[in-house]
Amino acid sequence: MITCWRQIYGLTCMAVYSHFATAFDDHLPLFPRMLDELLALLGETRGPSEG
């Protein structure tokens, strides 16, 4: 759980404080990828989106 928290908190802070501005034009695709990797670490997968 510490690994999950660290990844989510770190990526969110970097996005909020514009630390991605020089490295990425669009950092939003990093979030779903990170979530998929964290879910895989926990032995889970994302289900279909509701809506």
The 8 nearest C-alpha neighbors of each residue, nearest first, counted from 0:
[[1, 3, 2, 4, 5, 41, 37, 6],
 [0, 2, 4, 3, 5, 6, 7, 8],
 [1, 3, 5, 0, 4, 6, 37, 7],
 [4, 2, 0, 6, 1, 5, 7, 37],
 [3, 5, 1, 7, 2, 6, 8, 0],
 [6, 4, 2, 8, 3, 7, 9, 1],
 [5, 7, 9, 3, 4, 8, 10, 2],
 [6, 8, 4, 10, 9, 5, 11, 3],
 [7, 9, 11, 5, 6, 10, 4, 12],
 [10, 8, 6, 12, 11, 7, 5, 13],
 [9, 11, 13, 7, 12, 8, 6, 14],
 [10, 12, 14, 8, 9, 13, 7, 15],
 [13, 11, 15, 9, 14, 10, 16, 8],
 [12, 14, 18, 10, 16, 11, 15, 17],
 [13, 15, 11, 17, 12, 16, 19, 10],
 [16, 14, 12, 17, 13, 11, 18, 10],
 [15, 17, 13, 14, 18, 12, 19, 11],
 [18, 16, 14, 19, 20, 15, 13, 12],
 [17, 19, 13, 20, 16, 14, 21, 15],
 [20, 18, 22, 17, 23, 21, 14, 13],
 [19, 21, 17, 18, 22, 23, 24, 25],
 [22, 20, 19, 23, 18, 24, 17, 25],
 [21, 23, 19, 20, 24, 18, 26, 25],
 [24, 22, 25, 19, 20, 26, 21, 18],
 [23, 25, 26, 20, 22, 21, 19, 27],
 [26, 24, 23, 27, 28, 20, 19, 29],
 [25, 27, 29, 28, 23, 24, 19, 14],
 [26, 28, 29, 25, 30, 31, 14, 24],
 [29, 27, 30, 26, 31, 32, 25, 33],
 [28, 30, 32, 27, 26, 31, 33, 10],
 [29, 31, 33, 32, 28, 27, 34, 26],
 [32, 30, 34, 33, 29, 28, 35, 27],
 [31, 33, 35, 29, 30, 34, 36, 28],
 [34, 32, 36, 30, 31, 35, 29, 37],
 [33, 35, 31, 37, 32, 36, 38, 30],
 [36, 34, 32, 38, 33, 37, 39, 31],
 [35, 37, 39, 33, 34, 38, 32, 40],
 [38, 36, 40, 34, 39, 35, 33, 3],
 [37, 39, 43, 41, 35, 40, 36, 44],
 [40, 38, 42, 36, 41, 43, 37, 35],
 [41, 39, 37, 38, 42, 36, 43, 35],
 [40, 42, 38, 39, 43, 37, 44, 36],
 [43, 41, 39, 40, 38, 44, 37, 36],
 [42, 44, 38, 39, 41, 45, 40, 37],
 [45, 43, 38, 39, 46, 35, 42, 41],
 [46, 44, 47, 43, 35, 38, 48, 34],
 [45, 47, 48, 44, 49, 43, 35, 38],
 [46, 48, 49, 45, 50, 44, 35, 43],
 [49, 47, 46, 50, 45, 44, 31, 35],
 [50, 48, 47, 46, 45, 44, 31, 34],
 [49, 48, 47, 46, 45, 31, 44, 34]]
